[in-house]
Amino acid sequence: MEAPRTLLDLWLEGLRERPNSRLMNVSTGDGSWRPISSAEAETRIRRIALGLYALGVESGDRVALLSENRPDWNLVDLAILSLGAATVPIYTTQQTEQIGHILDQSGAKVLFVSTAAHGERIAPALTVASSLRQVVTFDGKPAPAPPTVAAMTLAELEALGADAPAEREAALDEMRRAITPETLATLIFTSGTTGEPKGVMLTHGNLVSNVLASDEVLRLSPERDVILSFLPLSHILERMGLYMHLWRGLPIYYVSSIDEVAAALKSVRPTVMTVVPRLMEKMYQKIVATGMGMPQPKRGIFRWSLRQAKKHRVGRPDAPLDRIKLALADKLVLSKWRDVFGGRIRAIVSGGAAFPEALCHVYDAAGITVIQGYGLTETSPVITVNRPETNRAGSVGKPLSGNTIQIAADGEVLARGPNVMTGYYKNPTATAEVLDADGWFHTGDIGEIDADGFLFITDRKKELLKTSGGKYVAPQPIESKLKASRFVEQVVVIGDGRRFPSALIVPNFAALAAHRAEHKLPEVTDRAALIALPEVTALFQTEIDEVNAHLSHPEQIKKFALLDRELTVEQGEMTPTLKVRRKIILDHFSGLIGRLYASAEADAVLNA
């Protein structure tokens, strides 16, 4: 059979090969799932496409999509692609001002929103979208819209498509035939850690190449694999993955909120899922908090088992005695970790940020394989990935089939392949900054390739700190080491232009509260009072000292401050993909940082 060339080829092949499969499954809210068969999905996709055509959407147009993770997202996206139009995904967490910029810059004719409530929240953004003509709401009543913009529901749009005359049906088929690998499939405005979002242009060919190469790694099969999808489909990793799953005809269970994941893991019992490291960190912290909260002797057994897991190394045989101890730890404790993930997980693919190496070893000891990959929106997204059979903790693996990487003289990772974007939308200057004449994409990441061809990312090029003494410090590896502590929820290493690095730390308040109770520390009324306790300061100093012991002198954390709240997307401190926005954090906590370094200067004077 000829290999698929466009996303249309992919999903049509997947839908038609298994017309009665339980392709998409949506939660009913009572613990059960309602399936959408392949045949039903194909019918709905066609009706939505015909409805959009009736609204004036044609090949080359852009349609925006703002919704939580759900089957409707995929159905609408595939309908847009059927017309030769491009999908413009928008995160539900993005700020209204950014949404207005995306709608206006993309020239979107139609905007889909999941609920009227979302429509009300982003209503001010619609007034600046000069090309917008229609808002379509998935659920309930139509969303509010300005006088120049019409509003309807998805059900009404599908009804419009169901009544399409024969000539409109023929026109849709003609538009489908005109789609080529070079056709623009999506325009993704990167959230970015600085500046205004830039529109990444990805073609059908870009995404199909990544689907086919990724499938070679995971070797998915409808006979054995079940997918749990909960990352936002605005995230290109989740979206590319679901194109692959639809092509392979795998049953996909959609979860719209991170709060529903724990219950879904038990009912769905997935074999494969895609995560960001933050989720796995939280699950680990929750597991540890539960174990440490057990009464004796169970708590002692848990601690002993965790120590055995921490000694394990991915891809290396344990010593004979350690292997016996780990087997006992598995029987007593670690096997229960697999039950948390449903009991039959065979691969967890992690992307979007660095996965802490220590956690990779611990999860592997528990029989949970975490495969870390690397890429960017601009690369559709996967550039490199570990393989289940050759997994190397701490690395992001080897290049996918068809991809090539190299390290520039300044340490920057360069990538080339069929997955690399065509450029930034209407921004040739920004395009020229990252795509050179030889087709190399400059990732902005600093990395190294070992003797076996595994890529290791050490930091973002623009995020390297340079101390006032002229020493360069990479913050991400230090942050990753600190986050291995069960007491650390979030951490940001700072120190650019300063004498030494410091850290802003958001504690894991659940673990900290349990520690306070266990050690009979003073009662407190709120988080601010808890982190002000001298015993808590000493606890975190101990955690930092353990990390500092493995760092060079210029890298060591000399000062730290504990924060009484999480860094959030809503405050602009994190991107929608949960990357740190350092400049905004430095601004938000400028007073605290100033006092931190002022106290250090005072200490230096006193100790002189």
C-alpha positions as CSV (number, residue, x, y, z in Angstrom):
1,M,0.0,0.0,0.0
2,E,1.3,3.5,-0.9
3,A,2.4,5.5,2.1
4,P,0.1,8.4,3.2
5,R,1.2,11.7,1.8
6,T,-1.3,14.1,3.5
7,L,-3.2,14.1,6.8
8,L,-6.3,13.5,4.7
9,D,-4.7,10.2,3.5
10,L,-3.9,9.3,7.1
11,W,-7.3,9.7,8.7
12,L,-9.4,8.4,5.7
13,E,-7.3,5.2,5.7
14,G,-7.6,4.8,9.4
15,L,-11.4,5.4,9.4
16,R,-12.3,3.3,6.5
17,E,-10.1,0.3,7.4
18,R,-12.0,-0.1,10.7
19,P,-15.5,1.4,10.2
20,N,-17.0,-0.1,13.3
21,S,-14.1,0.5,15.8
22,R,-14.6,2.4,19.0
23,L,-12.4,5.1,17.7
24,M,-13.1,8.0,19.9
25,N,-14.5,7.7,23.5
26,V,-15.9,10.6,25.5
27,S,-16.5,10.5,29.3
28,T,-20.2,10.6,30.3
29,G,-19.3,12.0,33.7
30,D,-20.5,8.9,35.6
31,G,-17.4,6.7,35.1
32,S,-18.5,5.3,31.7
33,W,-17.6,6.2,28.2
34,R,-19.6,6.9,25.0
35,P,-18.0,5.6,21.9
36,I,-17.9,7.3,18.5
37,S,-17.3,4.8,15.8
38,S,-15.1,5.3,12.8
39,A,-18.1,5.5,10.5
40,E,-19.9,8.1,12.7
41,A,-16.7,10.1,12.9
42,E,-16.3,10.2,9.1
43,T,-20.0,11.2,8.7
44,R,-19.6,14.0,11.2
45,I,-16.3,15.3,9.7
46,R,-17.9,15.5,6.3
47,R,-20.9,17.4,7.6
48,I,-18.8,19.9,9.5
49,A,-16.7,20.4,6.4
50,L,-19.8,21.0,4.3
51,G,-21.2,23.4,6.9
52,L,-17.9,25.4,7.0
53,Y,-18.0,25.5,3.2
54,A,-21.5,27.0,3.4
55,L,-20.1,29.7,5.7
56,G,-17.5,30.6,3.1
57,V,-14.5,28.6,4.2
58,E,-12.4,27.4,1.3
59,S,-8.9,26.1,0.5
60,G,-6.2,28.4,1.9
61,D,-8.4,29.9,4.7
62,R,-7.7,29.7,8.4
63,V,-10.1,28.6,11.1
64,A,-9.4,29.0,14.8
65,L,-10.1,26.4,17.5
66,L,-10.3,27.1,21.2
67,S,-11.3,24.1,23.3
68,E,-10.3,21.6,26.0
69,N,-9.3,18.1,24.9
70,R,-12.3,16.3,23.5
71,P,-13.4,14.3,20.3
72,D,-15.0,17.4,18.9
73,W,-11.6,19.0,18.7
74,N,-10.3,16.3,16.4
75,L,-13.5,16.1,14.3
76,V,-13.5,19.9,13.6
77,D,-9.7,19.9,12.9
78,L,-10.1,17.1,10.4
79,A,-13.1,18.9,8.8
80,I,-11.0,22.0,8.4
81,L,-8.2,20.0,6.8
82,S,-10.7,18.4,4.4
83,L,-11.3,21.8,2.8
84,G,-7.6,22.5,2.3
85,A,-7.9,25.2,5.1
86,A,-5.5,25.5,8.0
87,T,-6.4,25.0,11.7
88,V,-5.3,27.7,14.2
89,P,-5.2,26.1,17.7
90,I,-5.6,28.3,20.7
91,Y,-5.1,27.3,24.3
92,T,-8.1,27.8,26.7
93,T,-5.6,29.2,29.2
94,Q,-4.2,31.9,26.9
95,Q,-4.8,35.5,27.9
96,T,-7.5,37.4,26.0
97,E,-5.0,39.9,24.6
98,Q,-2.9,37.1,23.1
99,I,-6.1,35.5,21.6
100,G,-7.0,38.7,19.9
101,H,-3.5,38.9,18.4
102,I,-3.7,35.4,17.1
103,L,-7.2,35.8,15.6
104,D,-6.2,39.1,13.9
105,Q,-2.8,38.0,12.7
106,S,-4.0,34.6,11.4
107,G,-6.9,36.2,9.5
108,A,-9.2,33.4,10.8
109,K,-12.7,33.5,9.3
110,V,-14.3,31.2,11.8
111,L,-13.7,30.5,15.5
112,F,-14.8,27.4,17.3
113,V,-15.1,27.5,21.1
114,S,-16.0,24.7,23.4
115,T,-18.5,26.6,25.7
116,A,-20.4,29.8,25.8
117,A,-18.5,30.6,29.0
118,H,-15.2,30.6,27.1
119,G,-16.9,32.8,24.5
120,E,-17.8,35.3,27.1
121,R,-14.3,35.4,28.6
122,I,-12.6,36.0,25.3
123,A,-15.3,38.3,23.8
124,P,-13.0,41.4,23.9
125,A,-10.6,39.5,21.6
126,L,-13.2,39.2,18.9
127,T,-13.5,42.9,18.4
128,V,-9.9,43.1,17.1
129,A,-10.2,40.1,14.8
130,S,-10.8,41.9,11.5
131,S,-11.4,38.8,9.4
132,L,-13.6,36.9,11.8
133,R,-17.2,36.3,10.6
134,Q,-18.5,33.4,12.7
135,V,-18.2,31.9,16.1
136,V,-19.3,28.2,16.6
137,T,-19.9,26.8,20.1
138,F,-19.6,23.1,20.8
139,D,-21.9,23.0,23.8
140,G,-25.2,24.7,24.7
141,K,-26.1,28.1,23.4
142,P,-24.2,30.2,20.9
143,A,-21.3,32.2,22.4
144,P,-21.7,36.0,22.5
145,A,-20.2,37.8,19.6
146,P,-19.9,41.4,18.3
147,P,-22.5,42.7,15.8
148,T,-20.2,41.9,12.8
149,V,-19.8,38.3,13.9
150,A,-22.6,35.7,13.6
151,A,-23.0,32.9,16.2
152,M,-24.2,29.3,16.1
153,T,-23.7,25.9,17.7
154,L,-21.8,22.9,16.3
155,A,-25.1,21.0,16.0
156,E,-26.5,23.7,13.8
157,L,-23.4,23.7,11.7
158,E,-23.6,19.9,11.2
159,A,-27.3,20.2,10.3
160,L,-26.3,22.8,7.7
161,G,-23.7,20.4,6.3
162,A,-26.2,17.5,6.3
163,D,-28.5,19.5,4.0
164,A,-25.8,20.3,1.5
165,P,-26.8,20.2,-2.2
166,A,-25.0,17.9,-4.6
167,E,-22.9,20.7,-6.1
168,R,-21.5,21.5,-2.7
169,E,-20.7,17.9,-2.1
170,A,-18.8,17.8,-5.4
171,A,-16.9,21.0,-4.5
172,L,-15.8,19.4,-1.2
173,D,-14.5,16.3,-3.0
174,E,-12.6,18.6,-5.5
175,M,-11.0,20.5,-2.6
176,R,-9.9,17.2,-1.0
177,R,-8.3,16.1,-4.2
178,A,-6.4,19.3,-4.5
179,I,-4.6,18.9,-1.1
180,T,-0.9,18.1,-1.4
181,P,2.0,17.6,1.0
182,E,2.8,21.2,0.5
183,T,-0.6,22.4,1.6
184,L,-0.6,24.4,4.8
185,A,-2.2,22.3,7.6
186,T,-1.9,24.4,10.6
187,L,-0.8,27.8,11.8
188,I,0.4,27.5,15.4
189,F,1.2,30.7,17.3
190,T,3.9,29.6,19.8
191,S,3.3,30.8,23.3
192,G,7.0,31.6,23.7
193,T,8.9,32.5,26.8
194,T,9.4,36.0,25.6
195,G,7.7,38.4,23.1
196,E,4.6,38.2,21.0
197,P,3.6,34.7,19.6
198,K,4.9,33.8,16.2
199,G,2.8,31.8,13.7
200,V,4.5,28.5,12.9
201,M,3.5,27.2,9.4
202,L,3.3,23.4,9.2
203,T,2.3,21.6,6.1
204,H,0.6,18.3,5.6
205,G,3.9,16.8,4.6
206,N,5.6,18.1,7.7
207,L,3.2,16.4,10.0
208,V,2.8,13.2,8.0
209,S,6.6,12.7,8.0
210,N,6.6,13.0,11.8
211,V,3.7,10.6,12.2
212,L,5.3,7.9,10.0
213,A,8.7,8.3,11.7
214,S,7.2,8.2,15.2
215,D,5.1,5.2,14.4
216,E,8.3,3.3,13.6
217,V,9.5,3.9,17.2
218,L,6.2,3.0,19.1
219,R,5.0,0.2,16.8
220,L,1.4,0.8,17.7
221,S,-1.2,-1.9,17.2
222,P,-5.1,-1.8,17.5
223,E,-4.9,-5.4,18.9
224,R,-2.9,-4.4,22.0
225,D,-2.9,-0.6,22.4
226,V,-5.4,1.8,24.1
227,I,-4.7,5.5,24.3
228,L,-5.5,8.0,27.0
229,S,-5.4,11.5,25.7
230,F,-5.5,14.4,28.2
231,L,-2.9,17.0,27.1
232,P,-4.4,19.9,25.2
233,L,-4.7,19.2,21.5
234,S,-3.4,22.7,21.0
235,H,-0.1,21.1,22.0
236,I,1.5,19.9,18.8
237,L,2.9,16.7,20.4
238,E,-0.5,15.5,21.5
239,R,-2.1,16.5,18.2
240,M,0.6,14.7,16.1
241,G,0.2,11.7,18.3
242,L,-3.5,11.5,17.8
243,Y,-3.1,11.7,14.0
244,M,-1.0,8.6,14.4
245,H,-3.5,6.9,16.7
246,L,-6.4,7.7,14.3
247,W,-4.4,6.3,11.4
248,R,-3.7,3.1,13.2
249,G,-7.3,2.8,14.3
250,L,-6.5,2.8,18.0
251,P,-9.3,3.4,20.6
252,I,-8.7,6.9,22.1
253,Y,-10.2,8.0,25.4
254,Y,-10.4,11.8,25.8
255,V,-10.1,13.5,29.2
256,S,-10.8,17.3,29.2
257,S,-9.3,18.1,32.7
258,I,-6.2,17.0,34.5
259,D,-8.3,16.4,37.5
260,E,-10.0,13.5,35.7
261,V,-6.8,11.7,34.8
262,A,-6.4,9.6,38.0
263,A,-9.9,8.1,37.6
264,A,-9.5,7.7,33.8
265,L,-6.2,5.7,34.3
266,K,-8.2,3.2,36.4
267,S,-11.2,2.8,34.1
268,V,-9.3,3.0,30.7
269,R,-6.1,1.2,31.7
270,P,-4.1,2.7,28.8
271,T,-1.1,1.1,27.3
272,V,0.4,4.3,25.8
273,M,0.0,8.0,26.7
274,T,1.8,11.3,26.2
275,V,2.7,13.5,29.1
276,V,4.6,16.6,30.1
277,P,7.2,16.0,32.9
278,R,5.1,18.1,35.3
279,L,2.4,15.5,35.5
280,M,4.9,12.7,36.2
281,E,6.5,14.8,38.9
282,K,3.2,15.4,40.6
283,M,2.2,11.8,40.4
284,Y,5.6,10.8,41.9
285,Q,5.2,13.4,44.7
286,K,1.6,12.1,45.4
287,I,2.8,8.5,45.6
288,V,5.7,9.4,47.9
289,A,3.4,11.6,50.1
290,T,1.0,8.6,50.4
291,G,3.8,6.2,51.3
292,M,5.4,8.6,53.8
293,G,2.0,9.2,55.4
294,M,1.5,5.5,56.2
295,P,1.8,4.2,59.8
296,Q,4.8,2.1,60.8
297,P,5.9,-0.5,59.8
298,K,4.4,0.2,56.3
299,R,6.2,3.6,56.1
300,G,9.5,1.9,56.8
301,I,8.9,-0.7,54.1
302,F,8.0,2.1,51.7
303,R,11.1,4.1,52.5
304,W,13.3,0.9,52.0
305,S,11.6,0.1,48.7
306,L,12.1,3.7,47.5
307,R,15.8,3.5,48.3
308,Q,16.1,0.4,46.2
309,A,14.3,2.0,43.3
310,K,16.6,5.1,43.5
311,K,19.7,2.8,43.1
312,H,18.4,1.4,39.8
313,R,19.7,2.7,36.5
314,V,17.9,2.6,33.2
315,G,19.5,0.3,30.6
316,R,22.1,-1.0,33.1
317,P,21.9,-4.4,34.8
318,D,21.6,-4.2,38.6
319,A,24.1,-6.0,40.7
320,P,22.9,-9.5,41.7
321,L,22.1,-8.5,45.3
322,D,20.4,-5.2,44.2
323,R,18.4,-7.2,41.7
324,I,17.1,-9.4,44.5
325,K,16.3,-6.4,46.7
326,L,14.5,-4.6,43.9
327,A,12.4,-7.7,43.2
328,L,11.3,-7.7,46.8
329,A,10.6,-4.0,46.7
330,D,8.5,-4.5,43.6
331,K,6.5,-7.2,45.3
332,L,6.0,-5.1,48.5
333,V,5.5,-1.6,47.0
334,L,6.5,-0.8,43.5
335,S,4.0,-3.1,41.7
336,K,1.3,-0.8,43.3
337,W,2.7,2.1,41.3
338,R,1.8,0.3,38.1
339,D,-1.7,0.0,39.4
340,V,-1.9,3.8,39.7
341,F,-1.3,3.9,35.9
342,G,-3.9,1.2,35.2
343,G,-1.7,-1.8,35.4
344,R,-0.8,-2.3,31.7
345,I,1.0,0.8,30.6
346,R,3.9,-0.1,28.3
347,A,5.1,3.4,27.2
348,I,4.8,6.9,28.6
349,V,6.1,9.4,26.0
350,S,7.4,12.6,27.7
351,G,8.0,15.9,25.9
352,G,7.7,19.6,26.2
353,A,10.4,20.0,28.8
354,A,13.3,18.1,30.4
355,F,12.3,15.0,32.3
356,P,14.3,14.7,35.6
357,E,16.8,11.9,35.1
358,A,16.4,10.6,38.7
359,L,12.7,10.1,38.2
360,C,13.3,8.2,35.0
361,H,15.4,5.7,36.9
362,V,12.8,5.4,39.7
363,Y,9.9,4.9,37.4
364,D,11.8,2.3,35.4
365,A,12.5,0.4,38.6
366,A,8.8,0.3,39.1
367,G,8.3,-1.2,35.6
368,I,7.0,2.0,34.1
369,T,9.0,2.9,30.9
370,V,9.3,6.7,30.4
371,I,10.5,7.5,26.9
372,Q,11.8,11.1,26.6
373,G,11.8,12.9,23.3
374,Y,12.8,16.3,22.0
375,G,11.4,18.8,19.6
376,L,9.7,22.1,19.0
377,T,6.5,23.3,17.4
378,E,8.6,24.3,14.5
379,T,9.6,20.7,13.9
380,S,6.2,19.1,13.9
381,P,7.4,18.5,16.7
382,V,9.6,15.4,17.3
383,I,13.3,15.6,16.3
384,T,14.8,12.9,18.5
385,V,13.3,10.3,20.8
386,N,14.5,7.3,22.9
387,R,13.4,3.9,21.9
388,P,11.9,1.4,24.4
389,E,14.6,-1.1,23.7
390,T,17.5,1.5,23.9
391,N,16.3,4.0,26.5
392,R,18.9,6.3,28.0
393,A,17.8,8.3,31.0
394,G,18.8,12.0,30.9
395,S,19.1,12.0,27.1
396,V,16.4,12.8,24.5
397,G,17.3,9.9,22.3
398,K,18.4,9.7,18.7
399,P,17.0,11.4,15.6
400,L,13.8,10.1,14.1
401,S,14.0,8.5,10.6
402,G,14.7,11.2,8.1
403,N,16.0,13.7,10.6
404,T,19.5,14.9,11.0
405,I,21.0,16.9,13.9
406,Q,24.4,18.5,14.5
407,I,25.9,20.8,17.2
408,A,27.0,24.3,16.1
409,A,30.3,25.8,17.2
410,D,28.5,27.6,20.1
411,G,26.8,24.5,21.3
412,E,23.4,25.1,19.7
413,V,21.4,22.1,18.4
414,L,20.6,22.3,14.7
415,A,18.0,20.1,13.0
416,R,17.1,19.3,9.4
417,G,14.5,17.1,7.9
418,P,11.0,16.9,6.3
419,N,9.4,17.9,9.6
420,V,10.9,21.4,9.7
421,M,8.4,24.2,9.3
422,T,8.2,26.3,6.1
423,G,8.6,29.5,8.2
424,Y,6.9,32.0,10.5
425,Y,3.6,33.4,9.1
426,K,4.2,36.8,7.5
427,N,7.5,37.2,9.4
428,P,10.5,36.6,7.0
429,T,12.9,38.3,9.4
430,A,12.1,35.9,12.3
431,T,12.2,33.0,9.8
432,A,15.7,34.0,8.6
433,E,16.9,34.1,12.2
434,V,16.2,30.3,12.7
435,L,16.3,28.8,9.2
436,D,19.6,29.1,7.4
437,A,20.4,28.8,3.7
438,D,21.3,25.1,4.0
439,G,17.9,24.2,5.6
440,W,19.2,23.9,9.2
441,F,16.7,24.9,11.8
442,H,18.4,26.6,14.8
443,T,16.6,25.3,17.8
444,G,17.8,27.8,20.4
445,D,18.8,24.9,22.7
446,I,22.2,24.0,23.8
447,G,23.1,20.3,23.7
448,E,25.7,17.5,23.3
449,I,25.7,14.3,21.3
450,D,27.5,11.4,23.0
451,A,29.6,8.7,21.3
452,D,26.5,6.5,20.7
453,G,24.5,9.3,19.0
454,F,22.2,10.2,21.9
455,L,21.4,13.8,22.3
456,F,21.5,15.6,25.6
457,I,19.9,19.0,26.0
458,T,21.7,21.1,28.6
459,D,19.7,24.4,28.4
460,R,18.1,27.1,26.3
461,K,20.6,29.3,24.6
462,K,18.9,32.5,25.7
463,E,18.4,31.2,29.3
464,L,22.1,30.6,30.1
465,L,23.0,32.7,33.2
466,K,26.2,34.7,33.2
467,T,27.4,35.6,36.7
468,S,29.1,38.9,37.4
469,G,32.3,36.9,37.5
470,G,31.9,35.8,33.9
471,K,30.9,32.2,34.5
472,Y,28.1,30.7,32.5
473,V,25.5,28.6,34.4
474,A,22.8,26.4,32.8
475,P,19.7,26.7,35.1
476,Q,17.6,23.8,33.8
477,P,19.9,20.9,34.9
478,I,20.1,22.4,38.4
479,E,16.3,22.9,38.5
480,S,15.8,19.3,37.4
481,K,18.0,18.0,40.3
482,L,16.2,20.2,42.8
483,K,12.8,18.9,41.6
484,A,13.8,15.4,42.5
485,S,13.1,16.4,46.1
486,R,9.6,15.5,47.3
487,F,9.5,18.9,49.0
488,V,10.0,20.9,45.8
489,E,7.0,21.6,43.5
490,Q,8.5,24.3,41.3
491,V,11.9,25.9,41.1
492,V,13.5,28.7,39.1
493,V,17.2,29.3,39.2
494,I,18.2,32.9,38.8
495,G,21.5,34.9,38.9
496,D,22.2,36.5,35.6
497,G,24.6,39.4,36.2
498,R,24.8,38.5,39.9
499,R,27.7,37.1,41.9
500,F,26.2,33.6,42.2
501,P,23.0,31.6,41.4
502,S,20.0,31.6,43.7
503,A,16.7,29.8,43.6
504,L,13.0,30.7,43.9
505,I,11.3,27.6,45.2
506,V,7.6,26.7,45.4
507,P,7.3,24.0,48.0
508,N,5.1,20.9,47.7
509,F,2.8,22.1,50.5
510,A,1.2,18.7,51.0
511,A,4.5,17.0,51.7
512,L,5.6,20.0,53.8
513,A,2.4,19.9,55.9
514,A,3.0,16.1,56.5
515,H,6.6,16.8,57.5
516,R,5.4,19.6,59.9
517,A,3.0,17.2,61.6
518,E,5.4,14.3,61.7
519,H,8.2,16.4,63.3
520,K,5.8,18.2,65.6
521,L,6.7,21.7,64.3
522,P,4.7,24.7,65.5
523,E,1.1,25.0,64.3
524,V,0.6,27.6,61.5
525,T,-2.4,29.4,60.0
526,D,-1.3,29.7,56.4
527,R,1.4,28.9,53.8
528,A,3.3,32.2,54.4
529,A,3.6,31.2,58.1
530,L,4.7,27.7,57.2
531,I,7.6,28.7,55.0
532,A,8.7,31.3,57.5
533,L,9.4,28.5,60.1
534,P,13.2,28.3,60.8
535,E,12.8,24.5,60.7
536,V,11.4,24.7,57.2
537,T,14.2,26.9,56.0
538,A,16.7,24.4,57.4
539,L,14.9,21.5,55.7
540,F,15.2,23.2,52.3
541,Q,18.8,24.2,53.0
542,T,19.5,20.5,53.5
543,E,17.9,19.6,50.2
544,I,19.9,22.3,48.4
545,D,23.2,21.2,50.1
546,E,22.6,17.7,48.7
547,V,22.3,19.1,45.2
548,N,25.2,21.5,45.6
549,A,27.5,18.5,46.5
550,H,27.2,17.4,42.8
551,L,27.6,20.9,41.2
552,S,30.7,22.9,40.4
553,H,31.4,25.9,42.6
554,P,30.0,28.5,40.1
555,E,26.8,26.4,39.7
556,Q,26.0,26.0,43.4
557,I,22.9,27.7,44.9
558,K,24.1,30.2,47.6
559,K,20.7,31.7,48.4
560,F,17.0,30.7,48.1
561,A,13.6,32.0,48.8
562,L,10.4,30.0,49.3
563,L,7.2,31.2,47.6
564,D,3.8,30.8,49.1
565,R,2.0,30.3,45.8
566,E,2.5,28.3,42.5
567,L,3.8,29.9,39.4
568,T,0.8,29.9,37.0
569,V,-0.2,30.3,33.4
570,E,-2.9,32.8,34.4
571,Q,-0.3,35.1,35.9
572,G,1.8,34.8,32.7
573,E,4.7,33.1,34.6
574,M,4.3,29.8,32.7
575,T,3.5,29.2,29.1
576,P,0.4,27.1,28.2
577,T,2.9,24.2,27.8
578,L,4.2,24.8,31.3
579,K,7.6,26.3,30.4
580,V,9.0,28.9,32.7
581,R,8.8,32.6,31.6
582,R,11.9,33.8,33.4
583,K,11.7,37.4,32.5
584,I,8.1,37.7,33.8
585,I,9.0,35.8,37.0
586,L,12.0,38.1,37.6
587,D,9.6,41.1,37.2
588,H,6.9,39.7,39.5
589,F,9.4,38.8,42.3
590,S,11.8,41.7,41.7
591,G,11.4,42.9,45.3
592,L,12.0,39.5,46.8
593,I,15.0,38.9,44.6
594,G,16.5,42.3,45.5
595,R,16.2,41.5,49.2
596,L,17.7,38.1,48.6
597,Y,20.9,39.5,47.0
598,A,21.0,42.4,49.4
599,S,21.1,40.0,52.4
600,A,23.9,38.1,50.6
601,E,25.9,41.3,50.2
602,A,25.3,42.1,53.9
603,D,26.5,38.6,54.8
604,A,29.6,39.2,52.7
605,V,30.4,42.4,54.5
606,L,29.9,40.9,57.9
607,N,32.1,37.9,57.1
608,A,34.8,39.9,55.5
